[in-house]
């Protein structure tokens, strides 16, 4: 597609202002939307402060994170995990990773979390659920959880009773963490976590099956 001078300038300006690590990303002008598009391929990530739309290939897993510099808020999607406000005890929160995406990659997820924290957000706004203070304790808790569930998947995904074993181990780990912050209503918490544990387990097993098939 031929670009006129003004649209080409828009693309060039966007490339000039983007961070060096994203200069390889394909930026192009979309005539229908009349704006610059950044095309993200599987395994890539992208950040910008410019008015740019993000496009992915069909079937890609994407979690968009939006930085609000004025309020110091980072909107994290599922990247910064899942945390229920009804589990809170005073200022203590419990957070755990989401492993449901079929492209789950623990190393990439941890790298994304570390990049978010570089911005020193006053709060992270989770899709599930609400805003929390991303203290060092919370970040460590989330990354420890990623390591734990990753080890579960590697150890048990090929077992004939993989789902049952991983679900039981994951639920026990989550409930232990919740009790540690002072929440003793574990039956309520177990019921609240049931669907999350099931979905997380499916994602972990698929992750290991995909690795085995390559």
C-alpha positions in Angstrom: 0.0 0.0 0.0 1.3 3.4 -0.9 1.3 6.0 1.9 1.0 9.7 1.3 3.5 12.0 3.0 1.3 12.8 6.0 0.5 9.2 6.9 4.1 8.1 6.4 5.2 10.9 8.8 2.8 9.5 11.4 4.4 6.1 11.2 7.9 7.6 11.2 7.2 9.8 14.2 5.8 6.8 16.1 8.9 4.7 15.3 11.1 7.6 16.4 9.4 8.0 19.7 9.1 4.3 20.7 11.5 2.6 23.0 14.6 1.0 21.3 13.6 -2.5 22.3 10.3 -2.1 20.3 11.8 -0.5 17.1 11.7 -3.9 15.3 7.9 -4.1 15.8 6.0 -3.7 12.5 4.3 -0.3 12.5 2.0 0.6 9.7 -0.8 2.9 8.8 -4.4 1.5 8.9 -6.6 3.4 6.4 -9.9 2.1 7.9 -9.0 3.2 11.4 -6.9 6.1 10.3 -4.2 5.5 12.8 -0.8 3.7 13.3 -1.0 0.0 14.1 1.7 -2.0 15.9 1.6 -5.7 14.8 2.6 -8.0 17.7 3.6 -11.5 16.9 3.3 -14.5 19.3 5.8 -14.2 22.1 6.4 -10.5 21.6 5.3 -7.6 23.9 5.0 -3.9 23.4 4.7 -0.7 25.3 3.9 2.8 24.1 2.7 6.2 25.3 1.6 7.1 21.7 -1.8 6.9 20.2 -1.2 3.5 18.6 -3.5 0.5 18.2 -2.2 -3.0 18.8 -2.9 -5.9 16.5 -2.1 -9.5 16.9 -2.3 -12.6 14.8 -5.5 -14.7 14.9 -5.6 -16.8 18.0 -2.8 -15.0 19.9 -2.9 -14.6 23.6 -2.7 -10.9 24.6 -3.0 -9.0 27.8 -2.9 -5.3 27.4 -1.4 -3.2 30.3 -2.1 0.5 30.4 -0.1 3.0 32.4 -1.9 6.0 33.8 1.0 8.4 34.7 -1.3 11.0 36.2 -2.8 8.7 38.9 0.2 6.3 39.1 -2.1 3.4 38.2 -1.2 0.4 36.1 -4.1 -1.5 34.5 -2.7 -5.0 34.2 -5.4 -7.3 32.8 -4.5 -10.8 34.0 -0.7 -10.2 33.8 -0.5 -9.3 37.5 -2.6 -12.2 38.6 -5.9 -12.7 40.4 -6.9 -11.4 43.8 -10.2 -11.5 45.6 -11.1 -8.6 47.9 -13.2 -10.9 50.1 -10.0 -12.7 51.0 -8.3 -9.5 52.4 -7.4 -9.2 56.0 -6.7 -5.5 56.9 -3.9 -4.4 54.5 -3.0 -8.0 53.7 -4.0 -9.4 50.3 -3.6 -12.7 48.6 -2.7 -12.9 44.9 -2.1 -15.8 42.6 -1.2 -16.2 38.9 -3.6 -16.8 36.1 -2.3 -19.7 33.9 -5.4 -20.1 31.8 -4.0 -18.7 28.5 -3.0 -21.4 26.0 0.3 -19.6 25.5 1.2 -19.6 29.2 5.0 -19.0 29.5 6.2 -18.5 33.1 9.5 -16.8 32.2 7.7 -14.3 29.9 5.1 -13.7 32.5 7.7 -12.9 35.2 9.6 -10.6 32.8 6.3 -8.8 32.1 5.6 -8.3 35.9 9.2 -7.0 36.4 8.7 -4.5 33.6 5.4 -3.3 35.1 7.1 -2.7 38.5 9.8 -0.5 36.9 7.1 2.2 36.6 6.7 2.1 40.4 2.9 2.1 40.3 1.0 3.4 43.3 -1.7 0.7 42.5 -2.2 -2.1 40.0 -5.7 -2.4 38.7 -6.6 -6.0 38.2 -9.2 -7.4 35.9 -9.9 -9.9 38.6 -10.5 -7.9 40.9 -10.1 -4.2 41.7 -7.0 -2.2 42.6 -4.2 -3.3 45.1 -1.0 -1.9 46.4 1.9 -3.7 44.6 4.2 -4.0 47.6 7.4 -6.1 47.4 5.6 -8.7 49.4 2.7 -8.9 46.9 5.1 -9.1 43.9 7.1 -11.8 45.6 4.0 -13.7 46.4 2.8 -13.6 42.8 6.2 -14.7 41.4 6.5 -17.5 43.9 3.1 -18.7 42.8 4.2 -18.7 39.2 7.2 -20.9 40.1 5.1 -23.2 42.2 2.4 -23.9 39.6 5.1 -24.3 36.9 6.8 -27.0 38.9 3.4 -28.7 39.4 2.8 -28.8 35.7 6.3 -30.1 34.9 6.0 -32.9 37.5 2.4 -34.1 37.0 1.1 -33.0 33.6 1.9 -36.4 32.0 0.4 -38.4 34.9 -2.8 -40.3 34.1 -4.6 -38.4 37.0 -2.9 -35.0 36.2 -6.0 -32.8 36.6 -6.9 -34.2 40.0 -3.4 -34.1 41.4 -2.6 -30.6 40.1 -5.9 -29.2 41.3 -5.5 -30.7 44.8 -1.9 -29.4 45.1 -2.7 -26.0 43.8 -5.8 -25.6 46.0 -3.7 -26.6 49.1 -1.0 -24.1 48.1 -3.5 -21.2 47.7 -5.3 -22.0 50.9 -2.1 -22.1 52.8 -1.2 -18.7 51.5 -4.6 -17.3 52.4 -4.4 -18.7 55.9 -1.0 -17.1 56.3 -2.5 -13.6 55.9 -4.9 -14.3 58.7 -8.0 -15.6 56.8 -9.4 -18.7 58.5 -12.6 -19.0 56.5 -11.0 -21.6 54.2 -14.2 -23.4 53.2 -15.5 -20.2 51.7 -12.2 -19.5 50.1 -12.0 -23.1 48.7 -15.5 -22.6 47.1 -14.5 -19.2 45.6 -11.3 -20.6 44.2 -12.7 -23.8 42.6 -13.2 -22.5 39.1 -9.9 -20.6 39.1 -8.0 -23.8 40.1 -9.8 -25.8 37.4 -9.1 -23.3 34.6 -5.5 -22.8 35.8 -4.9 -26.5 35.8 -6.2 -26.9 32.2 -3.9 -24.1 31.1 -0.9 -25.8 32.8 -1.5 -29.2 31.3 -2.0 -27.7 27.8 1.3 -25.8 28.2 3.2 -29.0 29.0 1.5 -30.9 26.2 2.4 -28.2 23.7 6.1 -28.4 24.8 6.0 -32.2 24.5 4.6 -32.1 21.0 7.3 -29.8 19.7 
